[in-house]
């Protein structure tokens, strides 16, 4: 099989993703507009007849003082990762990026290696001998993932570091709730007892969850800043979310939604939801410490899950979780919260680099480490 990689139009890119049913929200053209510090390019893999058989969004990050770039495909590209030899796909990608001035190509193949059921995660958290999820025996191990990893190494790709699951790139460990073939009642029955109790508490207390718009983003942002201070992370600026809203919804009105949980005239919790095809993500969440007893976070999640199911979602993705099971880690509470949905923890094979220029690749790594 002979493939070539070339730039494709926005329309061609979107048509290919639609034909696949879904892709990461970071692999559609609008995501490039969310990242103005990067130069974005839609690329396609074309076969001998000129048919697009693969696609990707490449973000080019310039090196200060040089006309050289890190070429990054977050959670992509969109290829048939589950079949065959990868060389015909990856060699032309590297050649294309090199011609664009890339010193390194970085990608995050959407390939899941292992899965742990919620019950397994719960038992692991309770086990004092279990220190990390990666060391817990998985309920499902995907053989193809090991083949992909072996091929990547053989082709000269290098696996990046991922810390505790929240790396500088995209999360390696996520929590997902399968929706395909399940009724909403079955999904609710899959929630743990505490989740079901909290949803009822919120309903009884009169918590109302509504969809918001662009003008409501400042309200979301105030809660988000409070959450960032409480959970010890650096918040993005309000302009980031405004740009995200405008870019994604201009491409597709269903691409991004904002939900707000009201109680007695005050917004207690807010969250954003992203959709590409049949894959739905809980993207950003925010809440105040006030009136937690009325359980606004559970209420907002259940509304989002209900809406996602109504729109035909196959997967509801709660995004990143920590790999650590240490009681002293402040992120463990988030893992407990997501595990309460009754879904599955999943481990991707991580992000991979191809050093086009080994010298610049190493220098860029040192530069980023200092930052």
N, C-alpha and C positions, 0 to 999 in steps of 0.2 A: 504494500500500500504506500503510495506517494502522496503526501499532503504538503500544502504550503500555507503559511500564515501571512495574512495581510489585513490592513485596516478595513473595517466594514462600517456601514452607516448605522446610525442609531436605530432606524426602522428594522434593518436586517438583524441587528443584535436582539431587539425585543421580540421579533418574530421567532427567532431560534429558541429563546428562553420559553416563550409561550408554548412552542411545540414540545418542549421537554417536560412541561407541567410545572416546573419550579426551578429555582436556583437561589443562591444566597442573595439577600438584599444588597450585598456589596459587590455583586456581579451583574448589576443592571446599569445602563448608562447614567441614570440620574445620580448614582452614588458619586460619580466623578465631580458633580457640581457641589456636593456636600464638602468636598476636600479641595478648596481653591488654591492651597499651597502646593498641590500636586497637579501635573498635567495628565489628563485622562485620555485614553484611547480605547475604542472598541475594536477588538480583533476577532478574526474568524479563521477557522481551519477549513480549507477548501480541498475537496478531493479532485481527482483527475478530470471530472466533468464540471468542475466549478461549483459544486453543491456545498453549502456550508454544513459541516458535520461537527463543529465544535465552536465555542465562542468564549470570550473572556473580556473583562474590564481590566486594563493595565493602568496603574497609577505610577507616574514617573516623578521621583523626588530628586531634585538637583543637589549636587554636592557644592557647598559654598566655595566659590572661586573657580569652579571647573564646569565645563559643559559635559559632565558625565552624570549618570542617573542610577538610582536604585529603581528597578522596575518591579512593581509589587502587584500581585493578583490576590487580593484578600478573599479567602474562602473560595478560591477558584484555581484554575478556570473550569468552565462547564464542559467536561469531556466524558466519554464513556470509560470512567475509571474502573469499572467492574469487569472489563474484558480486555484480553490481549496484551500485546507488546506496547510499552509506552514510548519507546524510542521514536517511532514515526510521528508521534504527537509532540514530544518535548524538544527534540532537536531543532525543528523549525521555529519553535517558540524562542529558544535561546538565540538562534540566528537572527530572528526579527528584532528582538530586544537589543542585541549587540549592534545591529545596524542603526538603531535609534539612540545609541550612545550609552547603553546600560553597562555598568561595571559589575552588577549583581542582579540576578533574577530571583525574586522571592515569591513563593506561592503557598497557598494553604489548601491542599487537595481536600475536597469534601468527602473524605473516606473515613468511615467509622471503623475503629479497630475492635472495641469491646463495649459491652453494655452490662449494666448492673440494675436489676429490678429495685424498686423503692424499698422493698422489704430487706433486700441484701444490704442496701445502704444504711438503713435503720439499724440493722444488727451490727454493722461495722462501726457505726458511731458509738454504739453501746459497748463495744469490745475494747477494753483498755490496751490490749496487745496490738490493735490495728492502728497504725500511724498515718498511712496514706491509702487513698482509694486504689491507686495503681497496684498496691501490693495485695489487694483483696481479690480472691478468685472471682472472675466474671461469670455471669450467667450465660453470656453469649460471646464467643470469640469469632471474629470474621477472618476466615482463611485468606480471602482475597487481599485484605489489608496488609498482611505479612508479605504477600507477593509484591504488592505495590512498593512497600518499604524497601524490599530487597532490590527491586529494579531501580528505584531512585538512587540508592547507594552505588549500584553498579554503573549508573550513568553519570556519576560525579556530583550528585546533589548531596547537600549536607543538612542534617536536621538541626533546627534552631533550638535554643533553650526555651523552656516554658515556665520556669519557676513553680509556683503553687497552683497553676492553672489560670492565673490572671497575668499573662505576659504582656509585653509591650505591643505584641501583635494581637491576634484573635484568640479567644479562649480555646484551649485544647479539650477541656472537660465542660460539658453542658448537661442540662437536664431537659428532657423532652417527654411530652405526653402524647402517645399515639391516639389519633382520632379516627383513622380510617376503619370503616366497618363497625363503629361503635355508636350507639345512641347517646344523646346527652344524659339520659338517666344512668346509663352504664358508666359514663365518665364521672358523674357525680358520685355514684356508688364506689368508684375507685379511689376517691379522696379519703384520706384517713379520718378518723373520728373527730380529731381536733379541728380539721378544716371544715367538716360538715357542721360542727357545732358553732364555729365562728361565723360561717355564712348565715346561719339561722339567727345568731346574735345580732349581726348587722341588719338583717331584715327587720327583726323585732324592734331594734333601736331607731329605725327610720332612716338608715343610710340610703341615700339615693345616688346612683352612679349614672352620669350623663356623658355624652360625647361633647368635646370642646372643639374650638377652632383656633385659628392663628392668634386671635386676640386673647385667648386664654393661656398662651404659652408663658407669659410673665407670672401668672399664678402658679403654674406647674414649676417654674424656675425657682420661685422662693422656697417651695417645699424641697426641691432638688438640692438647693444650697444648704438647707438645714440637714438634709440626709447626708450630704458630703462631709459636713463637719462632724456629724455623729458617727459616721462609718469610716472616717479617716481616708478619704480619697480626694483628689484634686478635681473640682467640678469644671465642666466645659462652660464656655460663656453662653449667654442667652442667644447671641447671634448665631451660634452653631445650630441650635434647635430651630430657629426661625428659618435659616437657610435650608436645613434638612426638610422642614415642612413644605416650603415653597418648591424645592427641587423635586422631591419625591411625589408630591401630589399633582404637580404639573405633568408628570409622566403618567400617573394613574391615580385617580381620586381615592382609590382604596389602598394605595401603597402605604400610607401612614395615617394613623388615627390617634387621637388624644382622649383619654378618659379621666374624669374627675369625680371623686367620691365626696358628696356633700352631707353634712350633718348639722342641723340647727343653724343654717346660714353660713357655715364655714366649710371650706375645702380642706379635708384632712389628708387626702391621698390623691395622687395622680400618676398616670402611667402612659407610655406611648406603645403602640402596637404597629408592627410592620408586616406587610403581606406581599409575597411574590408567588403567584399561582396557588398551590395547595399547602404551602409552608407559611406558618404564621409565627412571628416572634414577639414575645414580651421584650421590648427593647430597653427602655429606661423607666425606672420606678422612683417615686419620691413620696415621702410622708412626713407628717409632723409627729412629735412625741406626745402631743396633747390628745386626750380622749381615745387612747389606744383600745380602751375596753369595748368600744363599739365596732372594732374589727374592720376598719375601712379597707385595709390592704387585701384581706380575703374577699371582701365584697367586690372590689374592683377587678381582681383576678377572675372571679367567677363570671362577672359580666363579660370580660374579654374572651374567656374561654367559650362562653355561650354564643357570643357573636361570631367567633371564629368557626365554631361548629356549624352554625346556621349558614355560613358562607362556603361551606364545603371543605374546610381545612382537613388535611390528612395528618398533620403534625402541629402541635402547639409547643413551641420551643421557648423555654424560660432562660435560655442563654447560659452564661458562664457560672460555674460552680468552682469552689476550691477543691483541690486534691487532698488537702490536709484534713485529718480527722482529730486533730489536737483540740481538746476542750478550751485551751487558752487562746485559740485563734478566733478573732472576732468575726471571721467569715463563716464559721461553722453554723451560726444561726441561720444564715441565708441558705445553706445547704439543707438544714432541717426544714425550713419553710418550703423550699421547692420539692423536697422529697415527699412532703405531705400531699402533693397532687396525685401520688400513686403512679407516676410515670417511670422513666428510666434514666439513669445517668449514662452518658455516652462519652467515650474517649475517641477523639479524632487522631489521626496520625501526626498532627502537628504541622508547623510551617517548615518549609524547606528552601534552602538557598543554593543557587548555582553561581559560583564565583567566576564571572567572565574575566575579570582582572583580579587575581589573587591579592595583589598589593593593595589596590583600592578597596577591595572587600574587607581586608583586615584593618586598614586605616579607618574606614567608615564605622566598623564595629567598635574600635577604640573611641572614636568621636562620640558615638551614641552612648557608650558606657559612661563617659565623662559627664554627658548631659543628664 
